[in-house]
Amino acid sequence: MASVASDDAELARQLEDVREQQRAISGVLRAVARSAGIQPVLDEVVEACERLCRADYGALYLLEHGLLHVAAHRTQAAGAEYDRQHPHPFDRTTAAGRAAVAREPVHIPDIREDPEYSYGGPTEYYRSLIAVPIMVEDDLIGVVVLVRREPQPFADEHIELVQTFADQAAIAVANARLMEAVERQRTELARFVSPQVAELISSKEGERLLAGHRAYISCLFCDLRGFTAFAETAAPEELFDVLREYHAVVGDLIPAYEGTLEHFAGDGLMVFFNDPLAVTDHELQAVRLGLAAQERFARLAEAWRKRGTELGLGIGIEAGYATIGRIGFEGRYDYGVLGPVANLASRLSTRASAGQTLVGQRLFAAVEEGVETTPAGNLELKGFARPVAAYEVRGLR
């Protein structure tokens, strides 16, 4: 009877160990799934390994610039600080370095009896340790180290457990680095296209929208009055300086008013609103951008005037339906707008005098309650068979 009771107790202990392992693995997997960055996963891995292997302390090192840097630790403060200041090299003087060299688990039952072990940090708080490499395919990316205060060797099952969690850490590190690379590419891409378009390219919905779709948008064009005459006489360096300052002034405002930049074309610039992201009161946002651009440009033009350069800003805005999507050819695409609304906004900007912002009939109807305007008459515009009603924006109500 005593033997049966003993067997039952051992079976119960084994079952509890299995449950504990499952809980620990689930915790790590949840940390991976949360995508809250790499650090929570590394911390979870170290904590789980310590608990399951009955270790007193643990640490995880990641490979950076040829050295193993501590990335997560549950050790005494003195040891953690030493490791931060002294990354482990690839050699046999430390367990982490030895596992990195061997590319396989390392077990040191008692560091005081290992002639090669000569870690320079504090060693008085541990005697036994294991180190398991973290691998992604054949590439080493780090090492997990667990220690015990007393010289108590780790069992083979403990090494296997640490290997399981090292594999989870490898997945987490690979995913985190992939996400960092995507974000870095998106950030770099946003330097060359609008942030909304950069986000669109890397989104699930992006392919459908890039292929072409119909949307109701507001479209804003602006270009410089007097630029042609200025370009005929200005030195190339002066010409580029003026364009850079002009583009910087308007470019800073575009994201602030939720606009999407379609293109720069010399002194011309086109922005549209309400695509690819929906914008509340996009017609009013377009007018606000136009007024802010005129205000900032006036200060810039005053500085140019003192240098003998006379330039003004004309803006045209209209709302309407357009086809939007990827235009261009393999190797050079833009996210562009096609439709009468873009043509009308462009023609209105051409007719606008220096400092003037003209809007079309449809946009006027949408913003009439919030914007002060005066009729600009029925304008004869190139490409339009009949005169187009236009209004000059004077300010916000």
Helices and strands as residue ranges (DSSP letters): H 2-34, H 39-52, E 57-64, E 67-74, H 77-85, H 95-102, E 106-108, G 111-113, E 128-136, E 139-148, H 156-189, H 195-201, H 206-211, E 213-225, H 227-233, H 236-256, E 260-265, E 268-273, H 282-306, E 312-329, E 332-338, H 340-351, E 357-360, H 361-367, E 371-379, E 388-396
